[in-house]
Amino acid sequence: MTVPNHTAVDAVAYVANIVEARVQRAIHAIADNIPTARTTADDLYESNRRALDSLSQLIYDVHDAARAHTTSSTYSDGRPVSSIVEIGNTGGTFTHHWNPDPTKNTQQQFDVFTSTGRTTITLIPPATANATFHPYNAPAQPEGPLA
C-alpha cells in the first residue's frame, strides 16, 4: 500500500463534503424535473442523466479517497465493514453496513417480502447478520374433479 500524502481525517472531511454537495445537487436536479403531459420516459432519463452521472462518480471518488487508508473489508478492531445475507430463494442479497462506532449499532429485525415468501433479517451487533426464509404456503389443491 502506498503511503498517502494526507491523513485519514483529511479523507473523511473530503468525503463528507463531496457526498453532501453531490447528493444535494442531485436531489435538487431530480426534484425540479417535473414531467409534463408530453414527457416520455427517455425525456425524463435524459433530464436526470447529469444527476445520475454525478452520483455514479461519487461512488468512485469516495472509494478512491478511502482506498489510501484502508487495507481490507474490516474495521481496525476486526469487525466486518458489512455483512451480506441471501433474500429467500431469489438469488438476491441484502447488505448491511455496520457503523464504525460499535456503540451506534443496534439489534434490528425486519422482513423482506418476495413473491415466494418472507425473509426475516436479524442484525445482531457487533457483526452478525442472519436471514431466515419463510416460504408462503401453497394453496391446497382440491381432491377429485371440480364440479
C-alpha positions in Angstrom: 0.0 0.0 0.0 1.3 3.4 -0.9 1.6 5.9 1.9 -0.9 8.7 1.3 0.2 12.3 1.4 -2.8 13.2 3.6 -4.4 11.9 6.8 -7.4 9.7 7.2 -9.1 12.7 8.9 -8.5 14.8 5.7 -10.0 12.0 3.6 -13.1 11.8 5.9 -13.6 15.6 5.7 -13.3 15.4 1.9 -15.8 12.5 1.6 -18.3 14.2 3.9 -18.2 17.4 1.9 -18.5 15.8 -1.6 -21.2 13.4 -0.5 -23.3 16.3 0.9 -22.7 18.6 -2.1 -23.4 16.0 -4.8 -26.4 14.4 -3.2 -27.9 17.8 -2.5 -27.3 18.8 -6.1 -28.8 15.6 -7.4 -31.8 16.0 -5.1 -32.5 19.5 -6.4 -32.0 18.5 -10.0 -34.3 15.5 -9.8 -36.9 17.3 -7.6 -37.0 20.2 -10.1 -37.6 17.8 -13.0 -41.4 17.8 -13.2 -42.7 15.9 -16.2 -45.4 17.4 -18.5 -48.1 15.5 -20.3 -45.9 15.1 -23.3 -42.8 13.9 -21.4 -41.5 10.5 -22.3 -39.5 8.1 -20.2 -36.5 8.9 -22.4 -37.0 12.6 -21.8 -37.1 12.0 -18.0 -34.0 9.9 -18.1 -32.1 12.4 -20.2 -33.1 15.2 -17.8 -31.8 13.2 -14.8 -28.7 11.9 -16.5 -26.3 14.6 -15.2 -27.5 14.0 -11.6 -27.2 10.2 -12.0 -23.8 10.5 -13.6 -22.7 12.7 -10.7 -23.9 10.2 -8.2 -22.1 7.4 -10.0 -18.9 9.4 -10.0 -19.4 10.0 -6.3 -19.1 6.2 -5.6 -15.7 6.2 -7.4 -14.5 9.3 -5.6 -15.4 8.1 -2.1 -13.8 4.7 -2.7 -10.7 6.4 -4.1 -10.4 8.7 -1.0 -10.8 5.7 1.4 -8.5 3.3 -0.5 -5.4 5.0 0.7 -6.4 4.5 4.4 -7.9 1.0 4.3 -6.5 -2.4 3.6 -9.4 -4.7 3.8 -13.1 -5.0 4.4 -12.8 -5.0 8.2 -12.5 -2.2 10.7 -9.4 -1.8 12.8 -11.0 -3.9 15.6 -11.6 -6.8 13.3 -15.3 -6.3 12.7 -16.5 -6.5 9.1 -17.5 -3.3 7.5 -20.6 -5.0 6.1 -22.5 -8.3 6.2 -24.4 -9.9 3.4 -27.3 -12.3 3.6 -29.4 -14.0 1.0 -33.0 -13.0 0.5 -35.1 -16.2 0.4 -34.6 -18.3 -2.7 -34.5 -15.3 -5.1 -30.7 -15.2 -5.6 -30.9 -11.6 -4.3 -29.0 -10.3 -1.3 -29.2 -7.7 1.4 -26.1 -5.9 2.6 -25.9 -4.1 6.0 -23.1 -1.7 6.5 -22.0 -1.6 10.2 -21.3 1.8 11.8 -17.6 2.2 12.5 -18.6 3.2 16.0 -19.7 -0.1 17.5 -21.8 1.7 20.2 -24.1 3.0 17.4 -25.0 -0.4 16.1 -28.3 -1.7 17.4 -30.1 -5.0 17.1 -32.7 -4.9 14.4 -35.1 -7.3 12.8 -37.3 -6.7 9.8 -38.9 -8.7 7.0 -38.3 -8.6 3.2 -41.3 -9.9 1.2 -40.9 -11.6 -2.2 -43.3 -13.5 -4.5 -42.2 -16.8 -2.9 -42.1 -15.9 0.8 -40.8 -13.7 3.6 -37.2 -13.4 4.7 -36.7 -12.3 8.3 -33.4 -10.5 8.6 -31.8 -10.1 12.1 -28.9 -7.8 12.7 -27.0 -8.5 15.9 -24.1 -6.2 16.8 -21.2 -6.2 16.7 -21.2 -8.0 13.3 -23.8 -10.8 12.9 -26.5 -10.8 10.2 -28.9 -13.7 9.9 -31.7 -14.4 7.4 -34.5 -16.9 7.8 -36.7 -17.7 4.8 -40.4 -18.4 5.4 -42.0 -19.7 2.2 -45.6 -18.9 1.5 -47.8 -21.9 1.9 -49.0 -23.3 -1.4 -52.8 -23.2 -1.7 -54.4 -26.6 -1.0 -55.3 -28.5 -4.2 -58.8 -29.8 -4.3 -59.1 -33.5 -4.4 -61.1 -35.1 -7.3 -62.7 -33.3 -10.2 -64.0 -29.8 -9.9 -67.8 -29.5 -10.2 
